[in-house]
Amino acid sequence: MTKTIKEIEEIFRNSEEVFGEEFLDEVKSDKRKGVQLLYSKWLRRKEEEKKLKDKFEQMSVFENELRYQNIHRIAGVDEVGRGPLAGPVVCAAVILGENFFLPGINDSKALSEKRRDQFYEYIMEHAQSVGVGSASAKEIDEINIYQATKLAMTRAIKKLDVSPEYLLSDAMELPLPIPQKSIIKGDAKSISIAASSIVAKVTRDRYMKELGEKYPQYGFESHMGYGTSQHLQTIERYGVIDEHRRSFAPVKELFQIV
């Protein structure tokens, strides 16, 4: 009995459905335009899934090399918020298990907010351990952004409930007695660093949105503390608050004016 187009669509839609070559042969030989459209859509989806899987495997190279050396507790470390004029720099350390699989994982900046939130929830649920640390605007002013970033990363690592055997960081060497590798643009080359990038980004964004509710005149929820024209105008109009980095040139200059 020939399946209806709706029945075929249901089979294709169910990613858990296992169908054999016989079903695909029937679909490919089916002359109905609607069936051929469904088949083309399914093929595109399978091609995209393969691309994401291949990308995931490419981004697992560093982790797999370490596991081959019998090193398993690998923490990816990354930061978000080095450039803004306000708010903390936030870092995350994430240890993923060998069976962790999240196709599509990437540098947090390459993902939409919706996808970041989805991936954040998945990482928090399935990672072996997650630690988050930050350094305030005041600390950034006191020791500079570079040292504050190292401080926030160290705090994140110390909050892991599993001691890491090795660190993979995004272009940052940390003063810790733990073997480590600094990878330029690591958030796009390592699943562990990408995961930490996502956790740090979502954590900081949520903090800045809360700050936006507390200080609605500054619009932190839209610019996240970065030096947009809107942000600079609000500083000129309302002045600076404790969350502003007074050592950063634009704020420093405007702070002297106001």
C-alpha positions in Angstrom: 0.0 0.0 0.0 1.4 3.4 -1.0 2.1 5.7 1.9 0.5 9.1 1.9 2.7 12.2 1.7 1.8 13.0 5.3 2.9 9.5 6.4 6.2 9.9 4.6 6.7 13.4 6.1 6.2 11.9 9.6 8.8 9.2 9.0 11.3 11.8 7.7 10.5 14.2 10.6 11.2 11.5 13.3 15.0 11.6 13.6 14.8 8.5 15.7 13.1 6.5 13.0 15.3 3.9 11.4 14.3 3.1 7.9 16.1 0.9 5.3 17.1 1.3 1.7 13.8 -0.2 0.6 11.9 2.8 2.0 14.3 5.2 0.4 14.1 3.4 -3.0 10.3 3.7 -2.9 10.6 7.4 -2.1 13.1 8.1 -4.8 10.9 6.4 -7.4 7.7 8.1 -6.2 6.6 10.5 -8.9 4.6 12.8 -6.6 6.1 16.2 -6.4 5.4 16.5 -2.7 7.3 13.3 -2.0 10.3 14.5 -4.0 10.3 17.8 -2.1 10.3 15.9 1.2 13.2 13.7 0.0 15.2 16.7 -1.1 14.6 18.3 2.2 15.7 15.2 4.1 18.9 14.9 2.0 19.8 18.5 2.8 19.2 17.9 6.5 21.4 14.8 6.4 24.1 16.7 4.6 24.0 19.5 7.2 24.1 16.9 10.0 27.2 15.4 8.5 28.9 18.8 8.2 28.2 19.5 11.9 29.4 16.1 12.9 32.6 16.5 10.8 33.1 19.9 12.4 32.6 18.5 15.9 35.2 15.8 15.2 37.7 18.4 13.9 37.2 20.5 17.0 37.8 17.4 19.2 41.4 16.9 17.9 43.1 18.5 20.9 41.0 16.6 23.4 41.4 13.3 21.6 45.2 13.7 21.4 45.3 14.2 25.2 43.1 11.3 25.9 45.4 9.1 23.8 48.1 10.1 26.3 45.7 8.9 29.1 44.8 12.5 30.1 41.1 12.7 30.6 40.1 15.6 32.9 40.6 18.3 30.3 39.3 21.8 31.1 38.5 24.3 28.3 38.9 27.9 29.6 37.6 31.1 27.9 36.6 34.6 28.7 34.0 37.1 27.6 33.9 40.8 28.2 37.5 42.1 27.8 36.4 45.0 25.6 33.3 46.5 27.2 33.3 49.8 29.1 31.2 48.4 31.9 30.5 45.2 33.7 32.8 42.3 34.7 35.0 40.1 32.6 33.5 36.6 33.0 35.3 33.3 32.5 34.3 29.7 32.4 36.1 26.4 32.8 34.4 23.3 31.4 35.4 19.7 31.6 33.6 17.5 29.0 33.3 13.7 29.1 34.5 11.5 26.3 30.9 10.7 25.2 29.9 14.4 25.1 28.4 15.2 21.7 26.9 18.5 20.7 27.0 19.1 16.9 27.0 22.7 16.0 29.0 23.8 19.1 31.2 26.7 18.1 32.7 30.0 19.3 29.8 31.7 21.2 30.1 34.8 18.9 29.2 32.6 15.9 25.9 31.5 17.5 22.6 33.2 17.8 21.4 34.1 21.3 18.7 31.4 21.1 21.2 28.7 20.1 23.7 29.9 22.8 21.0 29.5 25.4 20.1 26.0 24.2 23.7 24.9 24.1 24.3 26.5 27.6 21.5 24.4 29.1 22.9 21.2 27.4 26.4 21.9 28.5 25.4 22.6 32.1 23.5 19.3 32.2 25.9 17.1 30.4 29.4 18.4 31.2 31.4 16.6 33.9 32.1 19.9 35.6 31.6 23.7 35.1 33.2 26.5 36.9 32.5 30.2 36.4 34.6 33.1 37.7 34.6 36.9 37.2 36.6 40.0 37.9 34.7 43.3 38.6 35.1 46.6 37.0 36.9 47.8 40.1 39.4 44.9 39.9 39.9 45.6 36.2 40.8 49.2 37.0 43.2 48.2 39.8 45.2 45.5 38.0 44.4 46.0 34.2 42.1 43.9 32.0 44.8 41.4 31.1 45.6 40.5 34.7 41.9 40.7 35.6 41.1 38.1 32.9 43.8 35.8 34.3 42.3 36.3 37.8 38.8 35.4 36.5 40.0 32.3 34.7 41.9 31.2 37.8 38.7 31.6 39.9 36.7 29.7 37.3 39.1 26.8 37.4 39.1 26.7 41.2 35.3 26.4 41.2 35.4 23.1 39.2 34.4 20.2 41.4 36.7 18.0 39.5 40.5 18.8 39.4 41.6 19.2 35.8 44.7 17.4 34.6 45.2 19.7 31.7 44.0 23.1 30.5 43.1 24.3 27.0 42.7 28.0 26.8 42.0 30.6 24.2 45.3 32.4 23.7 46.0 32.8 27.4 48.7 31.2 29.6 47.8 31.0 33.2 50.1 31.0 36.3 48.9 27.6 37.5 50.8 24.4 38.2 48.7 22.6 35.7 49.9 21.5 32.2 48.2 23.7 29.6 48.1 24.7 26.0 47.2 28.1 24.7 45.4 28.0 21.3 44.9 31.0 19.2 41.2 31.3 18.3 40.7 28.2 20.4 37.0 28.8 20.8 36.6 27.8 17.2 39.1 24.9 17.3 38.3 23.0 20.6 35.0 21.8 21.8 36.1 22.3 25.4 37.0 25.9 24.8 33.9 26.5 22.7 31.8 25.2 25.6 33.5 27.5 28.1 33.0 30.4 25.7 29.3 29.7 25.5 28.9 29.4 29.3 30.9 32.6 29.9 28.9 34.5 27.2 25.5 33.4 28.5 26.4 34.1 32.1 27.7 37.6 31.4 24.8 38.5 29.1 22.3 37.5 31.8 24.2 39.6 34.3 24.2 42.6 32.0 20.4 42.2 31.4 19.9 42.2 35.2 22.0 45.4 35.3 19.8 46.9 32.6 16.8 46.3 34.9 18.6 47.9 37.8 19.8 50.9 35.7 17.2 51.2 32.9 18.5 54.5 31.7 21.8 53.0 30.5 20.4 50.3 28.2 22.9 47.6 29.4 20.6 44.9 28.1 21.1 46.0 24.5 24.8 46.9 24.3 26.1 44.7 27.1 28.4 47.4 28.3 30.2 47.9 25.0 31.1 51.4 23.8 28.2 52.1 21.5 27.2 55.6 20.7 24.0 55.0 22.8 26.2 54.0 25.8 28.5 56.9 25.5 25.6 59.3 25.3 24.1 57.9 28.4 27.4 58.3 30.3 27.5 61.9 29.2 24.0 62.4 30.4 23.9 60.3 33.6 27.5 59.9 34.6 29.3 56.7 35.5 28.3 54.0 38.0 30.4 51.5 39.9 30.0 49.0 37.0 31.9 51.3 34.7 35.6 50.8 34.0 37.1 54.1 34.8 40.5 53.1 33.5 39.2 52.6 30.0 39.9 55.6 27.7 36.3 56.6 26.7 35.0 56.3 30.2 38.0 58.0 31.7 37.7 61.0 29.4 33.9 61.3 29.9 34.3 60.7 33.6 36.5 63.8 33.8 33.9 65.8 31.9 31.0 64.8 34.1 
